[in-house]
Amino acid sequence: MIPKMPIRFCSLLVIAALLSAGATFAADALDPEEAASHVGEEATVCGEVTGAKYSSHRERKPTFIDFGPPHPNQHFTALIWGEYRDKFDYVPESLFGKTICVSGTITDYKGRAEIKVSDPSQIRVIND
């Protein structure tokens, strides 16, 4: 027979499990410079946004969220096509200087790793 546990104790166990899952997620995240060796994989890349540019004059109106050294030497880019910008309740360029995590399939574009972001849920702000 399993003894009854107080509701408060059960709640603490659930909270601890959720926090543990979050810690595991962070431990499994890639640094931007590691992303290139994981092309083709579903992954999460976390780091500081060092460049953010909306190219409204270009075809498909891309937004580039870069990590690492300045463009064209960035380690990793989160690419948001213009058709998806309206899904965001913030201007994606406002991520500049923040630490974020980006999830999705890592692809290669001209030797640079990137994830194409089509939904705001793919980006999680870690700190401002």
N, C-alpha and C positions, 0 to 999 in steps of 0.2 A: 504494500500500500504506500502510495506517495503522500507525504505529509503536505497539508495545505500551507501555502506561503501567503503572507500578507500581501495585499494589493500593492502597497508601497514598494515592497521588495521586488515584486514582479516588474513594476514600472522601472525601477532602477536597472534591472537586468536588460530590459528592452532598450533603454537609453544607452547602456554600456555597449550593447551589440551594435547599435547604430553608429556610435562613435568609433568603434573598432572597424566597422566597414569603411568609414570615412578615412581612417588612417591607412587602411589597406589601399584604398583608391589613390591616395597621395603617394604612397610608396611605389605603386605601379606606374605612375606617370613618368613620361620621358622628359628630359631636358631638351630644349630646342636643338642643341648641337647633336643629340642622339637620333633625332627624327629621320635623318637621311638613311640611316642603316635599318630603318623599319618600313621602307616603302612597300605598299601593298597591304599593310596591316591596319586593322582597326586599333586605334590607340588614343591616348590622351597626352597632350604636350602642354607643359606648364612652364611659364617664365614671365619675365618683364617685357612689356610691349615697348620697343625702342623706336618704332616708326609706325605711323598710321596715316594713310593717304587715300582720299576718295578721288578717283580719276573720272569725273563726270563727263569729260570731253572724249573719253575713249569708248570704243564699241563695248557694249554690255556693262558699261559704267562700274568697273571693279573698285572695291575697297581693299587695300592691302594693309594687313596688320602684321608688322614684322617684329622678329625677335632676334637679338644678337647685334652684331655690327650693322652699321647703316647700309641700306640698299646701295649697291647691288651685291653686297657681301653678307647679307643676312643669313642666319642659320636656318630659319623657318618662317613661313608665312601662312597666316590664316587668310584665305581669299573669300570675299563676300561679293557675289555678282549683284549688280544693281537691281535685278528683279526680286531680290530677297531683302533689300534694305528696309522696305516698308513693314516687314515683320518685327523689326527691332523697335522697342519703345525708347531707345536712346540712339544718338548718332554714334556709329561704330568707331569713328575716329577719337571719340572721347575716352577710349580705352588706353590711349597713349600714357605711358608712365605707370600704368597699373600692372599688377601681377595677375595673370589670368591662366585658365586651363582651357584648351580647345580639344574637342573630341571628334573623331571621324576617321575616315580612311586616309592614310598618308600617301600622297602621290609625289611624283617627281616632275618638276617643270624646269627644264634647262639646268639640271644639276642641283636644284634647290628643293628641299622638302616643303610640302604645303598640304593643308587640309582645306577643302572647299566647304565653306559654311553656308548652309541653306536654311538654318533655323537657329534662333537665339539660344535655344536649349543646348546647343553645342558649345557655347561659351559660358564659362563660370568665372566670375570675378573673385579672386582670392583676397586682394586688398587694394585699397585706393591709393 
